[in-house]
Amino acid sequence: MTDVCDARFVMCNIGKNQERPDSFFPAEALRSVKPVASVSFAGGEPFLHANLVDLVRVVHENNPAAKIIFSSNGFRTDSIVKAVQEVSRFHDNTQVTLSLDGVEDMHDRGRGIPGAREKVNATFDRLGEIGLKKRNFGFTISADNVSELPAVYAHTKKKRAGLSIGVAQSSKFLNVDAPCSARKRCIPT
């Protein structure tokens, strides 16, 4: 939905796309999406999209029963909570998955942002405070953090959350310049 991101994830260069004019998904493209069981808003960082709530409204009008899933880095707690509250006023089947790629400082190093892990946990907790029941964590496995998976799983159980697991990969879509074999941090696909 957007190529703009405020992270500096070591596996992805999307965060470099701050000024691309084509970086936001147009609402017109969503008008033809029907019927579907779920729609996932991802990116980049979907909560950076200025018209995110309006885009969700378009999906809701065509698919009122669809699950709306947001995949987020969880950095912007206040704007994430505000958007989810606005969406909750007209749509009651919403899920937020927050990226968590390690415990202690591994997540911060992987996302390239000091304090990233604390921001993710603060966002998770605040979403619970506003009544969002479908809150999960997402773990992107790489050679750097695969040993963190058991600790992240334990953390998700403690928080009573689900955990989705993805594999870091080299992709032109993610603006990764070097092939996976040259970077030695991802799993070649």
C-alpha positions as CSV (number, residue, x, y, z in Angstrom):
1,M,0.0,0.0,0.0
2,T,3.0,2.3,0.4
3,D,6.7,2.2,-0.3
4,V,7.4,4.7,2.5
5,C,8.8,3.4,5.8
6,D,10.3,5.0,8.8
7,A,12.5,1.9,9.7
8,R,15.9,1.1,8.4
9,F,15.5,-2.6,8.3
10,V,18.8,-4.3,7.4
11,M,17.0,-6.6,4.9
12,C,15.1,-3.9,3.0
13,N,15.7,-0.5,1.6
14,I,12.1,0.6,1.4
15,G,13.0,3.2,4.1
16,K,15.0,5.1,1.5
17,N,11.8,5.9,-0.5
18,Q,10.7,8.9,1.5
19,E,10.0,11.2,-1.5
20,R,8.8,8.8,-4.2
21,P,5.6,10.2,-5.9
22,D,4.3,6.7,-6.6
23,S,4.7,5.5,-3.1
24,F,1.1,5.5,-2.0
25,F,-1.6,3.1,-3.1
26,P,-4.6,4.8,-4.8
27,A,-8.1,4.4,-3.4
28,E,-9.5,3.7,-6.9
29,A,-7.7,0.4,-6.9
30,L,-9.6,-0.8,-3.8
31,R,-13.0,0.0,-5.2
32,S,-12.9,-3.2,-7.4
33,V,-11.9,-5.5,-4.5
34,K,-14.9,-7.6,-3.7
35,P,-15.8,-10.0,-2.3
36,V,-12.9,-11.1,-0.2
37,A,-12.4,-12.6,3.3
38,S,-9.6,-10.3,4.3
39,V,-7.5,-7.4,3.1
40,S,-4.0,-6.7,4.4
41,F,-2.6,-3.2,4.6
42,A,1.2,-3.5,4.6
43,G,4.0,-1.5,3.1
44,G,6.4,0.0,3.8
45,E,4.6,1.3,6.9
46,P,0.8,1.6,6.2
47,F,0.2,4.0,9.1
48,L,2.3,6.6,7.2
49,H,-0.4,6.8,4.5
50,A,-2.3,10.0,5.1
51,N,-5.5,8.6,3.8
52,L,-5.3,5.1,5.5
53,V,-8.7,5.4,7.2
54,D,-10.4,6.5,4.0
55,L,-8.8,3.5,2.2
56,V,-10.2,1.1,4.9
57,R,-13.6,2.8,4.5
58,V,-13.6,2.0,0.8
59,V,-12.8,-1.7,1.5
60,H,-15.5,-1.7,4.2
61,E,-18.1,-0.4,1.8
62,N,-17.4,-3.2,-0.6
63,N,-16.6,-5.9,1.9
64,P,-18.2,-5.1,5.3
65,A,-17.4,-8.6,6.7
66,A,-13.8,-8.7,5.6
67,K,-11.0,-8.9,8.2
68,I,-8.8,-5.8,7.9
69,I,-5.2,-6.6,8.8
70,F,-2.6,-4.0,9.4
71,S,1.1,-5.1,9.3
72,S,3.1,-2.4,11.0
73,N,6.6,-1.8,12.5
74,G,4.7,-0.3,15.5
75,F,7.0,2.7,15.8
76,R,4.3,5.5,15.8
77,T,2.2,4.4,18.7
78,D,-0.1,7.5,18.8
79,S,-0.9,7.6,15.1
80,I,-1.5,3.8,15.0
81,V,-3.8,3.9,18.0
82,K,-5.7,6.9,16.5
83,A,-6.1,5.2,13.1
84,V,-7.3,1.9,14.7
85,Q,-9.8,3.8,16.8
86,E,-11.2,5.6,13.8
87,V,-11.4,2.4,11.8
88,S,-13.2,0.7,14.8
89,R,-16.0,3.2,14.6
90,F,-17.2,1.7,11.3
91,H,-15.5,-1.7,11.1
92,D,-15.3,-4.3,13.8
93,N,-13.1,-7.0,12.3
94,T,-9.6,-5.5,12.6
95,Q,-6.2,-7.1,13.4
96,V,-2.8,-5.4,13.9
97,T,0.4,-7.4,13.4
98,L,3.5,-5.7,14.8
99,S,7.0,-6.6,13.7
100,L,9.1,-8.1,16.4
101,D,12.3,-9.7,15.2
102,G,14.2,-10.3,18.4
103,V,14.4,-9.5,22.1
104,E,16.8,-7.2,23.9
105,D,18.7,-5.2,21.3
106,M,18.4,-7.6,18.3
107,H,15.1,-6.0,17.1
108,D,16.5,-2.5,17.4
109,R,19.6,-3.5,15.4
110,G,17.6,-5.4,12.8
111,R,15.2,-2.5,12.3
112,G,17.9,0.2,12.5
113,I,16.1,2.2,15.1
114,P,17.2,2.6,18.7
115,G,14.3,1.9,21.1
116,A,12.3,0.1,18.4
117,R,11.4,-2.9,20.6
118,E,10.0,-0.7,23.3
119,K,7.9,1.2,20.8
120,V,6.5,-2.1,19.5
121,N,5.6,-3.2,23.0
122,A,4.1,0.2,23.9
123,T,2.0,0.1,20.7
124,F,0.8,-3.5,21.5
125,D,-0.2,-2.5,25.0
126,R,-2.0,0.7,23.9
127,L,-4.0,-1.2,21.3
128,G,-5.1,-3.5,24.0
129,E,-6.1,-0.5,26.2
130,I,-8.5,0.7,23.4
131,G,-10.1,-2.8,23.2
132,L,-8.4,-4.2,20.1
133,K,-8.5,-8.0,20.7
134,K,-6.7,-9.1,17.5
135,R,-3.1,-8.0,18.2
136,N,-0.3,-10.2,17.0
137,F,3.5,-10.1,16.4
138,G,5.3,-10.8,13.2
139,F,8.8,-12.3,13.1
140,T,11.0,-12.1,10.0
141,I,13.6,-14.8,10.1
142,S,17.1,-14.0,8.9
143,A,20.5,-15.6,9.5
144,D,21.1,-12.8,12.1
145,N,18.0,-13.5,14.3
146,V,16.9,-17.1,13.9
147,S,18.3,-17.8,17.4
148,E,15.8,-15.2,18.8
149,L,12.7,-17.1,17.7
150,P,12.2,-19.1,20.9
151,A,12.5,-15.9,23.0
152,V,10.1,-14.0,20.7
153,Y,7.6,-16.9,20.9
154,A,7.8,-16.9,24.7
155,H,7.2,-13.1,24.6
156,T,4.1,-13.5,22.4
157,K,2.7,-16.2,24.7
158,K,3.2,-14.0,27.7
159,K,1.4,-11.2,25.9
160,R,-1.4,-13.7,24.8
161,A,-0.7,-12.8,21.2
162,G,-0.4,-14.7,18.0
163,L,2.9,-15.0,16.0
164,S,3.3,-15.0,12.3
165,I,6.6,-15.9,10.8
166,G,8.1,-14.8,7.5
167,V,11.5,-15.4,5.9
168,A,13.7,-12.5,4.9
169,Q,14.5,-12.7,1.2
170,S,16.2,-10.7,-1.5
171,S,13.7,-9.0,-3.8
172,K,13.8,-6.1,-6.3
173,F,10.3,-5.2,-4.9
174,L,12.0,-4.4,-1.5
175,N,14.6,-2.4,-3.2
176,V,17.4,-4.6,-2.0
177,D,20.4,-3.8,-4.1
178,A,22.7,-6.8,-3.6
179,P,21.7,-10.4,-4.1
180,C,21.1,-12.4,-1.0
181,S,24.3,-14.4,-1.4
182,A,26.3,-11.2,-1.3
183,R,24.6,-9.8,1.8
184,K,24.7,-13.1,3.8
185,R,21.8,-12.0,6.0
186,C,18.8,-13.5,4.2
187,I,17.8,-16.8,3.0
188,P,17.9,-17.1,-0.8
189,T,14.6,-17.9,-2.6
